[in-house]
Amino acid sequence: MSDQYFDVVVVGCGPAGATAARFASQRGASVCVMDQRQEIGNPVQCAEVIPKDLPEGIGIKVSRKWVASEPTELCMVPPDGAAVHMGKELSRQVCGYVINREIFDQELAGLAASASATIMLKTTARSLLRRRGAVCGVRASSFAKPVDIYGDVVIGADGFASQMGRWAGLVPPLSASEVNICFQYTLANSGCDASVVEAHLGCEIAPGGYVWVVPKGGDVANVGISVAMDRRTGRTPKDLLDRFISLSKRFNGARPVREAAGAQVHAPPPAALSADGLMICGSAGRLSDPLTGAGIHMAAMSGMFAGKIAARSVECGDFSNSTLAEYQGLVLRECASDIGNGSKLRELLAKMDDPPCGARGHRSMRQDGTGWPPSSCCVMPWHAKDEKRIR
Ligand SMILES: Cc1cc2nc3c(=O)[nH]c(=O)nc-3n(C[C@H](O)[C@H](O)[C@H](O)COP(=O)(O)OP(=O)(O)OC[C@H]3O[C@@H](n4cnc5c(N)ncnc54)[C@H](O)[C@@H]3O)c2cc1C
């Protein structure tokens, strides 16, 4: 296969890469976005929750095609079983939409294509190409054939296990304490409250992580678990999730229609997200909430910034880090407070022990170390009859 030339080359067509490709294309750059998958968004490895303000933030219309449900409440369930409702406004901000992720990712890719980006499926970046030290493309294999794809600006949006950032020396290797291993069932006949997203905390339930219950509408729910890699016991995340499900009566008739495994990064972003000719965005740049692992919002927003800056650097013919570094400022302004708060809470969670059985008034986690949870705590309907089982 002969070499290919574009202004901007994007590696990875998840929310970050697709959004970067769309914004760079819309601003007149010729763009190629590649993905190693043969189908964008598949397999789904996601609880599929996005905040209410994301569509507007990246300039897309909310579509019935990808909205599965609109929960109205987020509810944290600490180890003592007494649920804490987070309030309607906060709930909407954090978990405004439950989406069909595959369709959502394909819509983002479709919008990039409509803006004239070239999408290359089954195309895997293998290494960076450099000219006088600056990144100027990637060596890839496309449908198993080698190809060099050149671009004045390269955007690494290759997700959690990103190689792009490592090849460029920007992103250090992850330690076990920075990774959570996840497992999720999509359950039919789930018996879950269609309006409530639940997060269950506790060392017994999910060491260093949590169990989520996310209603997808029509009695379908994503029920998943994340467990800190360095706090794993003899039981796998799947074992722990099976136990959680088997101990709650409401799941008695539930049956899995989809399984997914994956990993979430809970590490802070690296010191630099750009170099000469290169920007790193989304999970590849460790842009996700260090507490929950949620990262679609930061991925898409960082993709938008990367796409805009890439197009501008093409326009002015300057691909050096002095131009691209503005990207980092925009990203940190958007994400720094969420990342900072999430980190603090994760540290607290790491130190947290479960309360002794029956310690009903015990509160194990406080948002700022003093005054959390709020006084509006109440008991979820199933706790009265099911409390010991949930614990
Ligand atoms: C179990 C689980 C549940 C989650 N739930 C939520 C949630 O409810 N809400 C939320 O906001 N976040 C959630 N997340 C996190 C969220 O999925 C990520 O933050 C988000 O996908 C990051 O988007 P991205 O575009 O950066 O990377 P990705 O979506 O991972 O996309 C990266 C793309 O790059 C491609 N790629 C990788 N390497 C190469 C290569 N060398 N060449 C070509 N292509 C390559 C991949 O195939 C992939 O398509 C969850 C994660 C997991 C694991």
PDBQT file of the ligand as one rigid body, heavy atoms in Angstrom, charges set to zero:
ROOT
HETATM    1  C1  LIG A 401     -16.488  -1.044  32.331  1.00  0.00    +0.000 C 
HETATM    2  C2  LIG A 401     -16.369   0.426  32.026  1.00  0.00    +0.000 A 
HETATM    3  C3  LIG A 401     -17.435   1.268  32.269  1.00  0.00    +0.000 A 
HETATM    4  C4  LIG A 401     -17.356   2.639  31.979  1.00  0.00    +0.000 A 
HETATM    5  N1  LIG A 401     -18.450   3.407  32.168  1.00  0.00    +0.000 NA
HETATM    6  C5  LIG A 401     -18.396   4.724  31.868  1.00  0.00    +0.000 A 
HETATM    7  C6  LIG A 401     -19.549   5.546  32.017  1.00  0.00    +0.000 A 
HETATM    8  O1  LIG A 401     -20.644   5.089  32.359  1.00  0.00    +0.000 OA
HETATM    9  N2  LIG A 401     -19.434   6.864  31.709  1.00  0.00    +0.000 N 
HETATM   10  C7  LIG A 401     -18.259   7.413  31.295  1.00  0.00    +0.000 A 
HETATM   11  O2  LIG A 401     -18.201   8.627  31.073  1.00  0.00    +0.000 OA
HETATM   12  N3  LIG A 401     -17.155   6.645  31.141  1.00  0.00    +0.000 NA
HETATM   13  C8  LIG A 401     -17.204   5.318  31.395  1.00  0.00    +0.000 A 
HETATM   14  N4  LIG A 401     -16.097   4.542  31.200  1.00  0.00    +0.000 N 
HETATM   15  C9  LIG A 401     -14.875   5.170  30.682  1.00  0.00    +0.000 C 
HETATM   16  C10 LIG A 401     -15.062   5.493  29.196  1.00  0.00    +0.000 C 
HETATM   17  O3  LIG A 401     -15.411   4.318  28.496  1.00  0.00    +0.000 OA
HETATM   18  C11 LIG A 401     -13.789   6.101  28.649  1.00  0.00    +0.000 C 
HETATM   19  O4  LIG A 401     -13.419   7.196  29.441  1.00  0.00    +0.000 OA
HETATM   20  C12 LIG A 401     -13.991   6.570  27.202  1.00  0.00    +0.000 C 
HETATM   21  O5  LIG A 401     -14.287   5.482  26.358  1.00  0.00    +0.000 OA
HETATM   22  C13 LIG A 401     -12.723   7.254  26.710  1.00  0.00    +0.000 C 
HETATM   23  O6  LIG A 401     -12.891   7.604  25.370  1.00  0.00    +0.000 OA
HETATM   24  P1  LIG A 401     -11.622   7.642  24.401  1.00  0.00    +0.000 P 
HETATM   25  O7  LIG A 401     -12.121   8.080  23.088  1.00  0.00    +0.000 OA
HETATM   26  O8  LIG A 401     -10.529   8.369  25.049  1.00  0.00    +0.000 OA
HETATM   27  O9  LIG A 401     -11.124   6.121  24.325  1.00  0.00    +0.000 OA
HETATM   28  P2  LIG A 401     -11.882   4.833  23.811  1.00  0.00    +0.000 P 
HETATM   29  O10 LIG A 401     -13.336   4.985  23.868  1.00  0.00    +0.000 OA
HETATM   30  O11 LIG A 401     -11.260   3.703  24.557  1.00  0.00    +0.000 OA
HETATM   31  O12 LIG A 401     -11.481   4.742  22.278  1.00  0.00    +0.000 OA
HETATM   32  C14 LIG A 401     -10.162   4.428  21.888  1.00  0.00    +0.000 C 
HETATM   33  C15 LIG A 401     -10.220   3.831  20.511  1.00  0.00    +0.000 C 
HETATM   34  O13 LIG A 401      -8.875   3.675  20.042  1.00  0.00    +0.000 OA
HETATM   35  C16 LIG A 401      -8.778   2.457  19.327  1.00  0.00    +0.000 C 
HETATM   36  N5  LIG A 401      -7.356   2.083  19.350  1.00  0.00    +0.000 N 
HETATM   37  C17 LIG A 401      -6.604   1.713  20.423  1.00  0.00    +0.000 A 
HETATM   38  N6  LIG A 401      -5.332   1.483  20.045  1.00  0.00    +0.000 NA
HETATM   39  C18 LIG A 401      -5.284   1.717  18.700  1.00  0.00    +0.000 A 
HETATM   40  C19 LIG A 401      -4.246   1.645  17.737  1.00  0.00    +0.000 A 
HETATM   41  N7  LIG A 401      -2.985   1.322  18.073  1.00  0.00    +0.000 N 
HETATM   42  N8  LIG A 401      -4.546   1.913  16.445  1.00  0.00    +0.000 NA
HETATM   43  C20 LIG A 401      -5.816   2.241  16.086  1.00  0.00    +0.000 A 
HETATM   44  N9  LIG A 401      -6.835   2.320  16.964  1.00  0.00    +0.000 NA
HETATM   45  C21 LIG A 401      -6.571   2.073  18.254  1.00  0.00    +0.000 A 
HETATM   46  C22 LIG A 401      -9.699   1.524  20.098  1.00  0.00    +0.000 C 
HETATM   47  O14 LIG A 401     -10.114   0.463  19.263  1.00  0.00    +0.000 OA
HETATM   48  C23 LIG A 401     -10.841   2.439  20.493  1.00  0.00    +0.000 C 
HETATM   49  O15 LIG A 401     -11.890   2.412  19.545  1.00  0.00    +0.000 OA
HETATM   50  C24 LIG A 401     -16.151   3.177  31.471  1.00  0.00    +0.000 A 
HETATM   51  C25 LIG A 401     -15.061   2.328  31.237  1.00  0.00    +0.000 A 
HETATM   52  C26 LIG A 401     -15.163   0.972  31.495  1.00  0.00    +0.000 A 
HETATM   53  C27 LIG A 401     -13.999   0.080  31.209  1.00  0.00    +0.000 C 
ENDROOT
TORSDOF 0
